[in-house]
Amino acid sequence: MLTPIQEEIVQTTAPVVAEHLDAITQRFYPLMFERYPQVKPLFNQAHQQNGGQPRALAGMILAYVQLRHSPQKARETLEIVVNKHVSLDIQPDQYPIVGECLMAAIGDVLGDAVTPEVADAWSALYQELADLLISLEKQRYQTFEQQPGGWRGTRRFRIANTHQESRVIRSFILEPEDGGQVAAHLPGQYIGVKLTIDGQPVYRHYSLSDVPNGRSYRLSIKREAEGVASRFFHDQLSVGDTIELLPPAGELILAGDQEPLMLISGGVGQTPLLPIAKQALEQGRSVTYLHAALDAEHHAFTDVLAALGSEYPAQLNTITIYENEAGGDHQGRINGSLLADYLPAQARCYFVGPHGFMALINQELARLGVPASKRHFEHFGPAEALNAA
């Protein structure tokens, strides 16, 4: 707990730290990787290069400073961080590494402004945040381990089958090597994957693209031309190979009561929305599903959606938009006019895709009167603001 003097120092210096926070986080990561190279595999280096991870860290620190005296709001804000940490098996002994390097980065950027008293105050603030995260993550680890089919740490899974969903997306059916039960996840969640590539550990998160069945998990992965992990899945792994999985996590899950849903996906953004669609349909809810793809060759899961349409003809309305060719219901890109044509009254909306795609959808849904509480989205990577009205 911070002393009254430390509280005053944090409040007084917070605007200065906020002003330089981007520079601090940009300094923090190279410093940490240099001092503690063993933690580097936990971070997707593509997100380091595009600035996504530093921006996410800066946003989390600012949010905590602003909300720390409202414990419930602070916990809700940190839920995204807790989910990512759980799916990476982050442990308490890793937090001092972050604290040491973060304080060193603050000192490097702010220089003489960081007096011993200022350093002590911000170190105490970081420790308060770390203690809260450690507590929340401990609860999550214990809860998952104790549920049927749960486990602690990593668990080996075997690739039981694969299926090419589109030109660039392939599904991998994963069954536990030990033959045991598989813990249920919530539709829409993702799972942590630990690979060994060229002798080095590589961690990634992938959406679970089907509803839970107690026997297996399904990952549907787009092959990215520069993607280290996705190319390994597509080019190196086959039926019979094994990988390590960490606990499922994620906050993009079905909410609300019986109001209609609008699901909007771009490309591989289908993967978390398909199980949400299945769950909602099973509950008797109506689902309007807009999907944007480059063309028919890149349109995945057409068979899955067709089967759902046959099973729930009165509940499911699917609309396809192809950017590069005719053949879908519309040609071009999803825009505000298209959303207005299909948006059900009082709908709860979920949308996943590239950042620019989601920013546009978020802005247009807000313009159409959908409140923020009914606009749900998820980044395939560090969380970033969409800057909706």
MARMAR-966200 format. One record per residue (C-alpha): x, y, z. Coordinates in pm, whole numbers, plus 50000, padded with zeros to 5 digits. Layout:
BEGIN
+-------+-------+-------+
|     X |     Y |     Z |
+-------+-------+-------+
|     X |     Y |     Z |
...
+-------+-------+-------+
//
This chain:
BEGIN
+-------+-------+-------+
|     X |     Y |     Z |
+-------+-------+-------+
| 50000 | 50000 | 50000 |
| 50126 | 50344 | 49910 |
| 50193 | 50593 | 50188 |
| 50005 | 50927 | 50180 |
| 50324 | 51097 | 50061 |
| 50368 | 50840 | 49781 |
| 50004 | 50886 | 49680 |
| 50064 | 51259 | 49647 |
| 50385 | 51205 | 49447 |
| 50211 | 50970 | 49204 |
| 49924 | 51211 | 49149 |
| 50163 | 51504 | 49102 |
| 50397 | 51325 | 48861 |
| 50135 | 51122 | 48672 |
| 50086 | 51390 | 48400 |
| 50461 | 51394 | 48330 |
| 50480 | 51016 | 48315 |
| 50171 | 51006 | 48092 |
| 50325 | 51261 | 47855 |
| 50635 | 51044 | 47810 |
| 50472 | 50702 | 47846 |
| 50512 | 50603 | 47481 |
| 50886 | 50675 | 47501 |
| 50908 | 50487 | 47832 |
| 50741 | 50173 | 47694 |
| 50947 | 50190 | 47375 |
| 51259 | 50191 | 47594 |
| 51124 | 49929 | 47835 |
| 51094 | 49631 | 47600 |
| 51445 | 49640 | 47443 |
| 51589 | 49693 | 47790 |
| 51402 | 49393 | 47932 |
| 51493 | 49168 | 47638 |
| 51859 | 49267 | 47677 |
| 51869 | 49200 | 48051 |
| 51638 | 48898 | 48056 |
| 51638 | 48729 | 47713 |
| 51450 | 48432 | 47858 |
| 51126 | 48633 | 47858 |
| 51148 | 48741 | 47493 |
| 50964 | 48431 | 47357 |
| 50655 | 48536 | 47557 |
| 50613 | 48838 | 47329 |
| 50514 | 48831 | 46962 |
| 50793 | 49030 | 46799 |
| 50563 | 49148 | 46519 |
| 50364 | 49336 | 46784 |
| 50687 | 49489 | 46911 |
| 50780 | 49612 | 46563 |
| 50442 | 49770 | 46488 |
| 50420 | 49932 | 46830 |
| 50109 | 49746 | 46937 |
| 50256 | 49592 | 47251 |
| 50416 | 49915 | 47384 |
| 50090 | 50105 | 47324 |
| 49893 | 49837 | 47506 |
| 50128 | 49852 | 47806 |
| 50107 | 50232 | 47815 |
| 49729 | 50218 | 47804 |
| 49712 | 49963 | 48084 |
| 49938 | 50169 | 48313 |
| 49738 | 50487 | 48253 |
| 49409 | 50307 | 48308 |
| 49528 | 50161 | 48638 |
| 49652 | 50497 | 48768 |
| 49311 | 50646 | 48692 |
| 49100 | 50359 | 48828 |
| 49299 | 50215 | 49117 |
| 49076 | 50374 | 49381 |
| 48773 | 50203 | 49222 |
| 48864 | 49836 | 49278 |
| 48578 | 49685 | 49076 |
| 48646 | 49905 | 48773 |
| 49020 | 49835 | 48803 |
| 48957 | 49459 | 48802 |
| 48729 | 49486 | 48500 |
| 48990 | 49690 | 48313 |
| 49265 | 49441 | 48399 |
| 49058 | 49144 | 48279 |
| 49215 | 49165 | 47932 |
| 49565 | 49154 | 48086 |
| 49473 | 48865 | 48316 |
| 49340 | 48664 | 48022 |
| 49659 | 48714 | 47820 |
| 49875 | 48626 | 48120 |
| 49680 | 48310 | 48201 |
| 49713 | 48188 | 47843 |
| 50091 | 48243 | 47871 |
| 50125 | 48086 | 48219 |
| 50277 | 48405 | 48363 |
| 50411 | 48341 | 48713 |
| 50474 | 48567 | 49017 |
| 50853 | 48546 | 48983 |
| 50834 | 48720 | 48644 |
| 50681 | 49039 | 48783 |
| 51002 | 49169 | 48949 |
| 51171 | 49152 | 48607 |
| 50907 | 49382 | 48461 |
| 50921 | 49614 | 48761 |
| 51299 | 49649 | 48750 |
| 51307 | 49722 | 48376 |
| 51007 | 49953 | 48384 |
| 51163 | 50168 | 48654 |
| 51493 | 50169 | 48465 |
| 51311 | 50285 | 48151 |
| 51135 | 50563 | 48345 |
| 51472 | 50676 | 48477 |
| 51632 | 50668 | 48131 |
| 51354 | 50876 | 47975 |
| 51283 | 51125 | 48255 |
| 51640 | 51159 | 48385 |
| 51693 | 51382 | 48686 |
| 51319 | 51430 | 48731 |
| 51313 | 51082 | 48884 |
| 51430 | 51157 | 49236 |
| 51465 | 50873 | 49489 |
| 51126 | 50970 | 49632 |
| 50961 | 50962 | 49287 |
| 51124 | 50627 | 49210 |
| 51003 | 50481 | 49539 |
| 50647 | 50604 | 49481 |
| 50621 | 50459 | 49131 |
| 50788 | 50135 | 49242 |
| 50522 | 50104 | 49513 |
| 50250 | 50171 | 49255 |
| 50389 | 49899 | 49028 |
| 50407 | 49654 | 49318 |
| 50043 | 49728 | 49403 |
| 49946 | 49654 | 49042 |
| 50161 | 49339 | 49032 |
| 50011 | 49208 | 49356 |
| 49660 | 49257 | 49218 |
| 49741 | 49078 | 48892 |
| 49914 | 48791 | 49073 |
| 49607 | 48746 | 49295 |
| 49363 | 48752 | 49004 |
| 49575 | 48512 | 48799 |
| 49617 | 48272 | 49090 |
| 49239 | 48249 | 49121 |
| 49204 | 48177 | 48749 |
| 49476 | 47909 | 48749 |
| 49318 | 47732 | 49046 |
| 48965 | 47749 | 48904 |
| 49070 | 47604 | 48568 |
| 49286 | 47332 | 48721 |
| 48999 | 47214 | 48941 |
| 48735 | 47189 | 48669 |
| 48684 | 46857 | 48484 |
| 48953 | 46819 | 48219 |
| 49153 | 47113 | 48352 |
| 49526 | 47130 | 48407 |
| 49805 | 47356 | 48535 |
| 50083 | 47490 | 48315 |
| 50119 | 47325 | 47975 |
| 49954 | 47005 | 47848 |
| 50054 | 46812 | 47539 |
| 49797 | 46773 | 47262 |
| 49820 | 46564 | 46944 |
| 49698 | 46681 | 46605 |
| 49419 | 46430 | 46537 |
| 49300 | 46579 | 46209 |
| 49328 | 46884 | 45984 |
| 49090 | 47047 | 45737 |
| 49162 | 47316 | 45478 |
| 48889 | 47576 | 45529 |
| 49000 | 47822 | 45260 |
| 49306 | 47905 | 45055 |
| 49486 | 48039 | 45364 |
| 49299 | 47900 | 45668 |
| 49347 | 47546 | 45799 |
| 49178 | 47388 | 46100 |
| 49368 | 47166 | 46343 |
| 49177 | 46923 | 46568 |
| 49375 | 46874 | 46889 |
| 49324 | 46586 | 47133 |
| 49510 | 46542 | 47464 |
| 49806 | 46309 | 47439 |
| 49717 | 46162 | 47780 |
| 49373 | 46057 | 47652 |
| 49193 | 46245 | 47927 |
| 48896 | 46478 | 47925 |
| 48922 | 46828 | 47778 |
| 48807 | 47121 | 47991 |
| 48520 | 47326 | 47855 |
| 48588 | 47678 | 47729 |
| 48344 | 47960 | 47669 |
| 48257 | 48008 | 47300 |
| 48458 | 48303 | 47170 |
| 48765 | 48241 | 47386 |
| 49120 | 48174 | 47268 |
| 49390 | 47938 | 47392 |
| 49763 | 47972 | 47453 |
| 49995 | 47765 | 47235 |
| 50359 | 47686 | 47309 |
| 50565 | 47570 | 47012 |
| 50930 | 47481 | 46975 |
| 51069 | 47624 | 46651 |
| 51438 | 47584 | 46566 |
| 51498 | 47486 | 46926 |
| 51339 | 47803 | 47066 |
| 51006 | 47838 | 47250 |
| 50740 | 48041 | 47069 |
| 50411 | 48144 | 47233 |
| 50095 | 48244 | 47049 |
| 49721 | 48281 | 47109 |
| 49463 | 48133 | 46872 |
| 49085 | 48147 | 46887 |
| 48901 | 47824 | 46961 |
| 48683 | 47801 | 46652 |
| 48423 | 47552 | 46773 |
| 48201 | 47503 | 47076 |
| 48332 | 47278 | 47359 |
| 48282 | 46902 | 47325 |
| 48489 | 46757 | 47612 |
| 48717 | 46564 | 47372 |
| 48916 | 46810 | 47163 |
| 48988 | 47171 | 47071 |
| 48980 | 47317 | 46720 |
| 49218 | 47591 | 46608 |
| 49165 | 47749 | 46266 |
| 49482 | 47932 | 46166 |
| 49550 | 48169 | 45877 |
| 49889 | 48125 | 45715 |
| 50059 | 48462 | 45731 |
| 50343 | 48515 | 45483 |
| 50569 | 48651 | 45758 |
| 50412 | 48460 | 46047 |
| 50664 | 48245 | 46231 |
| 50406 | 48037 | 46416 |
| 50136 | 48023 | 46147 |
| 50385 | 47908 | 45883 |
| 50509 | 47642 | 46124 |
| 50155 | 47513 | 46169 |
| 50083 | 47509 | 45794 |
| 50422 | 47401 | 45660 |
| 50568 | 47176 | 45931 |
| 50296 | 47024 | 46148 |
| 50075 | 46735 | 46041 |
| 49849 | 46467 | 46188 |
| 50023 | 46287 | 46474 |
| 50249 | 46575 | 46574 |
| 50217 | 46720 | 46926 |
| 50213 | 47072 | 47064 |
| 50166 | 47222 | 47411 |
| 49854 | 47410 | 47513 |
| 49791 | 47650 | 47800 |
| 49451 | 47731 | 47955 |
| 49176 | 47892 | 47745 |
| 49105 | 48256 | 47821 |
| 48939 | 48564 | 47675 |
| 48655 | 48804 | 47743 |
| 48481 | 48797 | 47401 |
| 48190 | 48579 | 47512 |
| 47816 | 48577 | 47461 |
| 47635 | 48832 | 47675 |
| 47288 | 48968 | 47714 |
| 46953 | 48797 | 47731 |
| 46746 | 48717 | 47423 |
| 46813 | 49026 | 47212 |
| 46917 | 48953 | 46851 |
| 47284 | 48933 | 46757 |
| 47474 | 49088 | 46470 |
| 47809 | 48918 | 46405 |
| 48051 | 49093 | 46170 |
| 48380 | 48933 | 46067 |
| 48660 | 49009 | 45827 |
| 48881 | 48725 | 45703 |
| 49002 | 48499 | 45984 |
| 48796 | 48707 | 46226 |
| 48534 | 48434 | 46181 |
| 48714 | 48203 | 46423 |
| 48580 | 48336 | 46757 |
| 48242 | 48434 | 46612 |
| 48144 | 48092 | 46476 |
| 48117 | 47930 | 46822 |
| 47933 | 48237 | 46953 |
| 47687 | 48198 | 46665 |
| 47635 | 47830 | 46746 |
| 47579 | 47901 | 47114 |
| 47332 | 48182 | 47044 |
| 47135 | 47974 | 46795 |
| 47114 | 47685 | 47042 |
| 46968 | 47933 | 47293 |
| 46698 | 48034 | 47045 |
| 46840 | 48377 | 46961 |
| 46831 | 48525 | 46612 |
| 47167 | 48585 | 46447 |
| 47253 | 48812 | 46154 |
| 47601 | 48721 | 46033 |
| 47792 | 48951 | 45796 |
| 48123 | 48816 | 45669 |
| 48372 | 48997 | 45446 |
| 48630 | 48802 | 45242 |
| 48854 | 48882 | 44948 |
| 48675 | 48628 | 44727 |
| 48520 | 48281 | 44731 |
| 48862 | 48118 | 44745 |
| 48936 | 48301 | 45072 |
| 48590 | 48242 | 45222 |
| 48627 | 47986 | 45502 |
| 48362 | 47779 | 45682 |
| 48099 | 47800 | 45407 |
| 47999 | 47441 | 45488 |
| 47965 | 47517 | 45860 |
| 47743 | 47820 | 45801 |
| 47537 | 47633 | 45543 |
| 47473 | 47354 | 45795 |
| 47374 | 47606 | 46061 |
| 47141 | 47773 | 45813 |
| 46971 | 47441 | 45744 |
| 46938 | 47364 | 46114 |
| 46816 | 47712 | 46214 |
| 46649 | 47856 | 45902 |
| 46423 | 48091 | 46097 |
| 46700 | 48225 | 46322 |
| 47013 | 48265 | 46104 |
| 47060 | 48520 | 45825 |
| 47405 | 48509 | 45660 |
| 47532 | 48785 | 45432 |
| 47860 | 48754 | 45240 |
| 48061 | 49045 | 45100 |
| 48343 | 48971 | 44853 |
| 48587 | 49252 | 44794 |
| 48747 | 49135 | 44470 |
| 48473 | 48955 | 44281 |
| 48102 | 48895 | 44246 |
| 47948 | 48580 | 44385 |
| 47863 | 48691 | 44735 |
| 47552 | 48879 | 44840 |
| 47740 | 49207 | 44791 |
| 48066 | 49316 | 44628 |
| 48302 | 49568 | 44785 |
| 48352 | 49635 | 45153 |
| 48128 | 49657 | 45457 |
| 48021 | 50018 | 45517 |
| 47772 | 50211 | 45721 |
| 47498 | 50181 | 45461 |
| 47529 | 49802 | 45452 |
| 47526 | 49782 | 45831 |
| 47214 | 49999 | 45845 |
| 47037 | 49768 | 45599 |
| 47091 | 49457 | 45811 |
| 47119 | 49583 | 46171 |
| 46834 | 49431 | 46377 |
| 46657 | 49654 | 46628 |
| 46814 | 49641 | 46976 |
| 47091 | 49413 | 46846 |
| 47402 | 49319 | 47042 |
| 47697 | 49336 | 46803 |
| 48023 | 49140 | 46788 |
| 48293 | 49218 | 46532 |
| 48643 | 49081 | 46472 |
| 48893 | 49147 | 46195 |
| 49190 | 49371 | 46112 |
| 49227 | 49686 | 46320 |
| 49111 | 49924 | 46047 |
| 48809 | 49703 | 45975 |
| 48706 | 49702 | 46341 |
| 48762 | 50075 | 46381 |
| 48525 | 50141 | 46089 |
| 48261 | 49897 | 46217 |
| 48281 | 50044 | 46566 |
| 48242 | 50398 | 46435 |
| 47948 | 50313 | 46210 |
| 47765 | 50110 | 46476 |
| 47803 | 50400 | 46717 |
| 47663 | 50634 | 46451 |
| 47367 | 50397 | 46408 |
| 47292 | 50423 | 46778 |
| 47437 | 50097 | 46909 |
| 47563 | 50176 | 47262 |
| 47917 | 50089 | 47365 |
| 47780 | 49827 | 47605 |
| 47647 | 49635 | 47303 |
| 47958 | 49664 | 47085 |
| 48198 | 49375 | 47152 |
| 48527 | 49320 | 46971 |
| 48864 | 49154 | 47012 |
| 49211 | 49217 | 46871 |
| 49428 | 48930 | 46750 |
| 49715 | 49079 | 46948 |
| 49758 | 49361 | 47201 |
| 49440 | 49552 | 47276 |
| 49417 | 49898 | 47121 |
| 49153 | 50167 | 47131 |
| 48919 | 50187 | 46832 |
| 48835 | 50553 | 46906 |
| 48462 | 50518 | 46846 |
| 48233 | 50811 | 46902 |
+-------+-------+-------+
//
